Amino acid sequence: MPPGAVAGGIAVVIDVLRASTTIATALAHGATRVRPVTGIDEARSVAAALGSGGLLGGERGGVRIAGFDLGNSPLEYTCDRIAGRPLVITTTNGTAALAACRSAREVLVGAVVNATAVAVAVRHLAAATGATDAHLVCAGTDGSSSGEDLLGAGAILAAAAAAGSDDVLDDTARAARVEFDRVLAAADPRGTLVAEFRRAPGGANLVALGMEADLVACAARDSIGAVPRLEPATGWLVEMVPAGESG
């Protein structure tokens, strides 16, 4: 992504396998806030400053980093492990994509699991801020585009269209929507999503690591209502409060 490509707009960072799914899950299960960082040493430093209450999560090559409390599987981020605690996380692709979007007016984290909630949040933020551009930023895998992130973008676009939007889509967004519509038309949409994930390089790597259950969790469309939103002043992701609510 060129520097400044999302400046002034709303950026939705999508890393379906697995950072965006895991971050949304962590907040949905009661984490007080999530700090994404790009480096392992930085993650350790930020977590150390939190004291004993903080948790450290992340991966390299799909595997939990030595000495970290958690990896990057959404299945690890259960209520009893996460609730009431702040989390510092670093991943191979997702947290780097978040760092690249700091010039945006608003930064959200999206996935298949919170697609509809994200579509609603983008619409609300656009109305509140006057932003006219929404960028669905696919993190990809090791610098290459990935099919699962394109499907995540398609899930968000499908949710936006279901609400009666008249959004103007670029060629990539239209392709994402077409791909997701194809999945929705299947007899078993979730099973088809899992099969698509399995074929992607990131998904194949997870299967090889014995983490195929993560693919199923990441394909659970709209299973989560939490929308992570970046606080620019602090660098922390917090759950976006729906319009009309406070606190």
C-alpha positions in Angstrom: 0.0 0.0 0.0 1.5 3.4 -1.0 2.3 5.8 1.9 -0.7 8.0 2.7 -3.1 5.9 0.6 -5.7 5.9 3.4 -5.0 9.5 4.7 -8.2 11.2 5.8 -10.4 8.3 5.2 -11.8 5.3 7.2 -9.5 2.3 7.1 -10.7 -1.2 7.9 -7.8 -3.5 8.4 -8.6 -7.1 7.5 -6.4 -10.1 8.4 -9.0 -12.9 8.6 -6.4 -15.6 9.3 -6.0 -14.5 12.0 -5.1 -11.2 13.6 -8.3 -9.3 13.0 -10.4 -12.2 14.0 -8.4 -12.7 17.2 -8.4 -9.0 18.1 -12.2 -8.7 17.6 -12.6 -11.9 19.7 -10.4 -10.6 22.5 -12.5 -7.4 22.8 -15.8 -9.4 22.5 -14.7 -11.6 25.3 -13.9 -8.8 27.7 -10.3 -7.6 27.1 -10.2 -4.0 28.2 -8.1 -2.9 25.3 -5.7 -4.3 22.7 -2.3 -2.7 21.8 -1.1 -3.8 18.4 2.7 -3.5 17.9 5.0 -4.6 15.1 8.0 -5.9 16.9 8.5 -8.6 19.5 10.8 -6.5 21.7 8.3 -3.6 21.6 5.5 -6.0 22.6 7.5 -7.2 25.6 8.3 -3.7 26.7 4.7 -2.4 26.5 3.4 -5.5 28.3 6.0 -5.1 31.0 4.9 -1.6 31.7 1.4 -2.9 32.3 2.5 -5.0 35.2 1.0 -8.4 36.1 -2.4 -7.6 34.8 -1.4 -7.4 31.2 -1.3 -10.2 28.7 1.1 -10.8 25.8 -0.1 -12.4 22.6 1.3 -13.0 19.2 3.0 -15.3 16.6 5.7 -15.6 14.1 5.2 -18.1 11.3 1.8 -19.0 12.9 3.4 -20.2 16.1 3.2 -18.6 19.5 6.2 -16.5 20.4 8.4 -18.0 23.1 7.5 -16.6 26.5 4.2 -15.1 25.4 0.9 -15.8 27.2 -1.1 -16.5 24.1 -0.6 -17.1 20.4 -2.8 -15.8 17.6 -5.6 -18.3 17.6 -9.0 -16.8 18.4 -9.8 -20.1 20.2 -7.3 -19.2 22.9 -8.9 -15.9 23.7 -11.7 -17.1 26.0 -13.6 -15.0 28.5 -11.9 -16.7 31.5 -8.5 -15.9 30.0 -9.1 -12.4 28.7 -11.9 -10.6 30.6 -10.9 -7.5 32.4 -7.3 -7.5 31.2 -5.4 -5.4 28.6 -3.6 -7.3 25.8 -0.5 -6.4 23.8 -0.3 -8.3 20.5 2.2 -8.6 17.6 1.6 -10.8 14.5 3.4 -11.4 11.2 0.9 -9.5 9.0 -2.0 -7.9 10.8 -0.3 -5.6 13.2 2.0 -4.4 10.4 -1.1 -3.5 8.4 -2.5 -1.6 11.3 0.7 0.4 11.7 0.6 1.3 8.0 -2.9 2.9 8.4 -2.1 5.4 11.1 -2.7 8.3 8.6 -6.4 7.4 8.3 -9.0 9.5 10.1 -10.4 6.4 11.6 -9.0 2.8 11.8 -11.2 -0.2 12.5 -10.5 -3.9 12.5 -12.7 -6.2 10.4 -13.2 -9.8 9.6 -15.8 -12.3 8.6 -16.8 -12.8 12.2 -17.8 -9.1 12.7 -18.6 -8.1 9.1 -22.1 -6.7 9.6 -21.0 -4.8 12.8 -18.1 -3.3 10.8 -20.3 -2.2 7.9 -22.6 -0.4 10.4 -19.7 1.2 12.1 -18.2 2.5 8.9 -21.5 4.0 7.9 -21.8 5.7 11.3 -18.3 7.1 11.3 -18.7 8.4 7.8 -21.8 10.3 8.8 -20.1 11.6 12.0 -16.8 12.7 10.5 -17.7 13.6 7.0 -15.3 11.1 5.6 -16.2 10.1 2.0 -13.7 7.3 1.5 -13.6 3.9 3.2 -10.6 1.7 2.5 -10.7 -2.1 3.1 -7.1 -2.8 3.7 -6.2 -6.5 3.3 -3.2 -7.5 5.2 -2.2 -10.4 3.0 0.4 -13.0 3.7 4.1 -12.2 3.7 3.6 -9.2 1.4 1.3 -11.0 -1.0 -2.5 -10.7 -1.4 -4.6 -13.4 0.1 -7.9 -14.9 -0.9 -9.2 -15.1 2.7 -8.8 -11.3 3.2 -10.5 -10.6 -0.1 -13.4 -12.7 1.2 -13.4 -10.8 4.4 -13.7 -7.6 2.5 -16.5 -9.1 0.4 -18.4 -10.1 3.6 -18.3 -6.4 4.8 -19.4 -5.1 1.4 -22.2 -7.6 1.3 -23.4 -6.5 4.7 -23.2 -2.9 3.6 -25.2 -3.7 0.4 -27.9 -5.5 2.5 -28.5 -2.3 4.3 -29.4 -0.6 1.0 -26.2 1.3 0.3 -25.4 2.9 -3.0 -21.6 2.8 -2.4 -19.2 3.3 -5.4 -16.8 0.4 -5.5 -13.5 0.2 -7.2 -12.5 -2.9 -9.3 -10.9 -4.7 -6.4 -13.9 -4.1 -4.1 -16.3 -5.4 -6.9 -14.2 -8.5 -7.2 -14.3 -9.1 -3.5 -18.1 -8.7 -3.5 -18.4 -11.2 -6.4 -16.2 -13.8 -4.6 -18.2 -13.5 -1.4 -21.5 -13.7 -3.2 -20.3 -16.9 -4.8 -19.6 -18.3 -1.4 -23.1 -17.2 -0.1 -24.7 -19.0 -3.0 -23.2 -22.3 -2.0 -25.3 -25.0 -0.3 -23.0 -24.7 2.8 -21.6 -21.2 2.9 -19.6 -21.7 6.0 -18.1 -24.9 4.8 -17.3 -23.3 1.5 -15.5 -20.5 3.3 -13.5 -23.0 5.3 -12.6 -24.7 2.1 -11.5 -21.4 0.5 -9.4 -20.6 3.6 -7.8 -24.0 3.4 -6.6 -23.3 -0.1 -5.0 -20.0 0.8 -1.3 -20.0 1.7 -2.0 -18.8 5.2 -4.7 -21.4 5.7 -2.5 -24.2 4.4 0.1 -23.2 6.8 -2.3 -23.4 9.7 -3.5 -26.8 8.6 0.1 -28.0 8.5 0.6 -26.7 12.0 -2.5 -28.6 13.2 -4.6 -25.5 13.6 -7.4 -26.3 11.2 -10.0 -25.5 13.9 -9.0 -21.9 13.6 -10.3 -21.8 10.0 -13.7 -22.9 11.2 -13.7 -20.2 13.9 -12.6 -17.5 11.4 -15.4 -18.5 9.1 -18.2 -17.9 11.7 -19.9 -15.0 9.9 -21.3 -12.3 12.2 -20.6 -14.4 15.3 -19.2 -11.3 17.0 -20.6 -7.8 17.4 -17.4 -6.1 18.6 -15.7 -3.6 16.3 -12.1 -2.7 17.4 -11.4 1.0 16.9 -8.0 2.6 17.1 -7.5 5.5 19.6 -4.9 7.6 17.7 -3.6 9.3 20.8 -2.8 6.1 22.7 -2.3 3.5 20.0 -4.8 1.2 21.7 -7.7 -0.6 20.1 -10.9 -0.4 22.0 -14.4 -1.7 21.3 -16.4 0.9 19.4 -19.5 2.0 21.3 -22.6 1.7 19.1 -24.3 5.0 18.3 -26.7 6.1 21.0 -24.8 4.3 23.8 -22.2 5.8 26.1 -19.4 4.5 28.3 
